[in-house]
Amino acid sequence: QVRVQAEPKFRDDPADLDRFYVKNGQGDMVPVSTIATIRPSSGPDVIYRYNRFRAVQILGGPAPGYSSGQAVQAMQEVANATLSRGFSYEWTGTTYQEKQSQGNELAIYGLAAILVFLCLAALYEKWSIPLAVLFAVPLGMFGALLAINMRGFAYDIYTQIGIVTLIGLSAKNAILIVEFAKEKRDHGATAVEAALEAANLRLRPILMTSLAFILGVWPLVAAMGASSGARRSLGTAVFGGMISATILAIFIVPVLYVLIENAVNKNNKVGKRRFFGKSKTPIADPQELVVGDPKAGP
């Protein structure tokens, strides 16, 4: 692209345009004023196009105390109420990525839960015990969504990040109970005894670690200033989820552990009966066994 530009002294006055000559249809050089009228006007310096359509670019961000999801929702309401027929709007940048990520959070939650389950299965060398830990995850998610709704925040990407974080944090409290119950179970205690003792002895460590984390995210919950909406959404989700996961897990996880242990033991007994069958006559009577020296004679 080649652009021709006159010297500054020849383009300071609009009347200087009359000094430019162009060729007419006969090939003669004539002033520009003979074929064009020069008058002042205004127009855009740059014409933006989006998908080959003329567009106006609007840049904005959430006000202090609001999240990006709330800002997007407010702009959508204004656009739907004010735009005439034939006009539409599209999102670009980070907002476009946020819109595209909506609907994929369930897959992300599922992958995170599966990863936690596989790690616990490798740790306990069982497929059943990690189920009691994973059932604590919905407890944290319930608290996170409840806290977000109570504060009137939108379900945005920052809330989703907080919920993904809660998957590991909620499992942490359940692991403290299940791991201790498994040790007691291996030492001969029943499932009920092991669960009750684990919940009683692990109560203080659970409260200490959970309280430390809850107080640690409080600055995010009460964030102020620029970009405080994102921090508030993230902090509120984690804050509410940890409270519900801590309180409910102490009561629900032991019950789930007992139910799963009883169900697994029952299935194992049924499987052994089907495999070995029922024998009416014993293989040998222990009272008729004679213990003696095999080298000795009769």
C-alpha positions in Angstrom: 0.0 0.0 0.0 1.4 3.4 -1.1 0.2 6.6 0.3 1.1 10.0 -1.3 1.2 13.0 0.9 2.1 16.6 0.1 4.4 18.8 2.1 2.9 20.5 5.2 3.0 23.9 3.6 0.7 22.7 0.8 -1.9 21.1 3.0 -2.4 23.5 5.9 -5.2 25.4 4.1 -8.3 23.6 2.6 -8.0 26.1 -0.3 -4.7 24.5 -1.2 -6.6 21.6 -2.7 -7.4 23.8 -5.7 -3.8 23.7 -6.5 -3.9 19.9 -7.2 -4.5 19.0 -10.9 -6.0 15.7 -12.2 -6.6 14.4 -15.6 -10.1 14.7 -17.1 -11.7 12.5 -19.7 -9.8 14.1 -22.6 -6.5 13.7 -20.8 -6.1 17.4 -19.9 -4.9 18.4 -16.4 -7.6 20.4 -14.6 -7.9 21.7 -11.0 -9.7 19.5 -8.6 -12.3 22.3 -8.0 -13.6 21.9 -11.6 -14.8 18.3 -11.0 -15.4 18.2 -7.2 -16.9 20.4 -4.5 -15.0 20.7 -1.3 -16.9 21.2 1.9 -16.1 20.4 5.5 -17.6 17.3 7.0 -17.0 14.9 9.9 -16.8 11.1 10.0 -15.1 8.3 11.9 -11.4 8.0 11.7 -11.6 4.2 11.6 -14.5 2.0 10.5 -14.6 -1.3 12.4 -16.0 -4.4 10.9 -16.9 -7.6 12.6 -17.6 -10.7 10.4 -17.7 -8.3 7.4 -20.5 -6.2 9.1 -19.9 -2.6 10.1 -19.7 -2.5 13.9 -19.1 -0.2 16.8 -16.7 -1.5 19.4 -17.6 -0.9 23.0 -15.1 -1.5 25.8 -16.3 -1.8 29.4 -15.7 -3.5 32.7 -17.6 -4.2 35.9 -17.9 -1.4 38.4 -16.4 -1.9 41.9 -18.4 -4.4 43.8 -19.8 -6.2 40.8 -18.6 -9.3 39.0 -18.1 -9.7 35.2 -21.1 -12.0 35.0 -23.3 -9.2 36.5 -21.8 -6.7 34.1 -22.5 -8.9 31.1 -26.1 -9.5 32.2 -26.7 -5.8 32.6 -25.3 -5.0 29.2 -27.5 -7.7 27.6 -30.6 -6.2 29.2 -29.7 -2.7 28.0 -28.9 -4.0 24.4 -32.2 -6.0 24.2 -34.2 -2.9 25.3 -32.5 -0.3 23.2 -31.3 -1.8 19.9 -33.6 -1.5 16.9 -34.4 -4.2 14.4 -31.5 -5.1 12.2 -29.0 -4.5 15.0 -27.3 -7.2 17.1 -24.4 -7.6 19.3 -21.5 -10.1 19.8 -19.0 -10.6 22.5 -15.2 -10.6 22.1 -12.1 -11.0 24.2 -12.4 -12.5 27.7 -16.2 -12.1 27.7 -16.4 -14.3 24.6 -14.2 -17.0 26.3 -16.4 -16.8 29.4 -19.5 -17.3 27.3 -18.0 -20.2 25.4 -17.0 -21.9 28.7 -20.6 -21.8 30.0 -22.1 -25.3 29.8 -18.7 -27.0 30.2 -18.5 -26.7 33.9 -20.2 -30.0 34.5 -17.6 -31.8 32.5 -14.9 -30.0 34.5 -16.5 -30.9 37.8 -16.8 -34.5 36.7 -13.1 -34.7 35.6 -12.0 -33.2 38.9 -14.1 -35.6 40.9 -12.8 -38.6 38.9 -9.2 -37.5 39.4 -9.8 -37.3 43.2 -11.5 -40.7 43.1 -8.6 -42.3 41.3 -6.1 -40.9 43.7 -8.1 -42.1 46.7 -8.6 -45.5 45.2 -4.8 -45.8 44.7 -4.3 -44.6 48.3 -6.8 -47.0 50.0 -6.4 -49.8 47.4 -10.2 -50.1 47.3 -12.9 -48.8 45.1 -15.6 -48.5 47.8 -14.0 -46.4 50.5 -13.4 -43.3 48.2 -17.1 -43.2 47.5 -17.7 -42.0 51.1 -15.2 -39.2 50.4 -16.7 -38.1 47.1 -20.2 -37.9 48.6 -18.8 -35.0 50.7 -18.2 -32.9 47.5 -21.9 -32.0 46.9 -22.1 -30.7 50.5 -19.5 -28.1 49.6 -21.1 -27.2 46.3 -24.4 -26.7 48.0 -22.9 -24.2 50.4 -21.1 -22.4 47.6 -24.3 -22.0 45.5 -26.3 -20.9 48.5 -23.8 -18.3 49.5 -23.6 -16.9 45.9 -27.4 -16.6 45.7 -27.7 -15.0 49.1 -25.2 -12.2 48.1 -26.9 -11.8 44.7 -23.8 -12.7 42.6 -24.0 -14.2 39.2 -22.8 -17.7 38.4 -19.7 -16.7 36.5 -16.3 -18.2 35.8 -14.9 -17.1 39.2 -17.7 -19.0 41.0 -16.8 -22.1 38.9 -13.2 -21.8 39.8 -14.2 -21.6 43.5 -16.3 -24.8 43.1 -13.5 -26.7 41.5 -11.3 -25.7 44.4 -14.0 -26.9 46.8 -13.9 -30.4 45.3 -10.4 -30.9 46.8 -11.1 -29.0 50.0 -14.4 -30.8 50.7 -12.7 -34.2 50.2 -9.9 -33.2 52.6 -12.3 -33.2 55.6 -13.8 -36.5 54.6 -10.4 -38.0 54.2 -9.5 -37.3 57.8 -12.6 -39.2 58.9 -12.5 -42.1 56.5 -8.8 -42.7 56.8 -9.0 -43.0 60.6 -12.1 -45.2 60.4 -10.3 -47.5 58.0 -7.4 -47.9 60.5 -9.8 -48.8 63.3 -11.7 -51.2 61.0 -8.4 -53.0 60.2 -7.8 -53.4 63.9 -11.1 -55.3 64.3 -13.6 -52.6 65.1 -17.0 -52.7 63.6 -18.0 -50.1 60.9 -20.2 -48.2 63.4 -17.6 -48.1 66.1 -14.9 -47.1 63.7 -17.0 -44.3 62.2 -18.1 -42.9 65.6 -14.5 -42.9 67.0 -13.2 -41.3 63.8 -15.7 -38.5 63.8 -15.1 -37.9 67.5 -11.3 -37.9 67.4 -11.0 -36.1 64.1 -13.4 -33.3 65.0 -10.7 -30.9 66.3 -8.3 -31.3 63.4 -11.2 -30.8 60.9 -12.3 -27.6 62.7 -8.8 -26.2 63.0 -7.8 -26.7 59.3 -11.2 -25.6 58.0 -11.4 -22.5 60.2 -7.9 -21.5 59.2 -8.9 -21.7 55.5 -12.2 -20.0 56.0 -10.5 -17.0 57.7 -7.9 -17.0 55.0 -10.4 -16.4 52.3 -12.3 -13.7 54.2 -10.3 -10.9 52.6 -11.6 -12.1 49.2 -15.2 -12.1 50.5 -14.9 -8.5 51.7 -12.8 -7.3 48.9 -13.1 -3.6 47.8 -11.8 -1.5 44.9 -11.0 -2.4 41.3 -11.7 -6.0 40.2 -13.3 -6.7 43.6 -16.3 -8.4 42.0 -14.1 -11.3 40.7 -12.5 -11.7 44.1 -15.8 -11.5 45.9 -17.4 -14.2 43.7 -14.4 -16.5 44.2 -14.1 -15.9 47.9 -17.9 -16.2 48.6 -18.1 -19.5 46.8 -15.1 -21.0 48.7 -16.2 -19.4 52.0 -19.8 -20.8 51.9 -18.7 -24.1 50.5 -16.2 -24.7 53.3 -18.7 -23.8 56.0 -21.3 -26.3 54.7 -18.7 -29.0 53.9 -17.2 -28.7 57.4 -20.5 -28.7 59.4 -22.3 -31.3 57.3 -19.4 -33.6 56.7 -18.9 -34.3 60.4 -22.4 -35.9 60.5 -22.9 -37.3 57.0 -19.5 -38.8 56.1 -19.5 -41.3 59.0 -23.0 -42.4 58.0 -22.0 -42.8 54.4 -18.9 -44.8 55.5 -21.0 -47.2 57.5 -23.6 -47.7 54.7 -20.9 -48.3 52.1 -18.9 -50.7 54.3 -22.0 -52.7 55.2 -23.0 -52.9 51.5 -19.6 -54.0 50.4 -19.3 -56.7 53.2 -22.8 -57.9 52.3 -21.9 -58.2 48.6 -18.6 -60.0 49.5 -20.5 -62.6 51.6 -23.0 -63.2 48.8 -20.2 -63.6 46.3 -18.4 -66.1 48.4 -21.5 -68.2 48.9 -22.2 -68.3 45.2 -18.6 -69.2 44.5 -18.1 -71.9 47.1 -21.6 -73.1 47.4 -23.1 -74.8 50.5 -21.5 -78.1 51.7 -23.6 -80.3 53.9 -20.7 -82.5 55.1 -17.5 -81.1 56.5 -14.3 -82.0 54.8 -12.8 -83.3 58.1 -13.8 -83.5 61.7 -11.3 -81.7 63.8 -12.0 -84.0 66.7 -10.9 -87.1 64.7 -7.5 -85.6 63.7 -4.6 -87.4 65.3 -1.4 -85.5 65.9 1.7 -87.6 66.1 5.2 -88.3 64.7 4.9 -89.3 61.0 8.2 -91.3 61.3 6.9 -93.4 64.2 5.4 -96.8 63.5 1.9 -98.0 64.4 
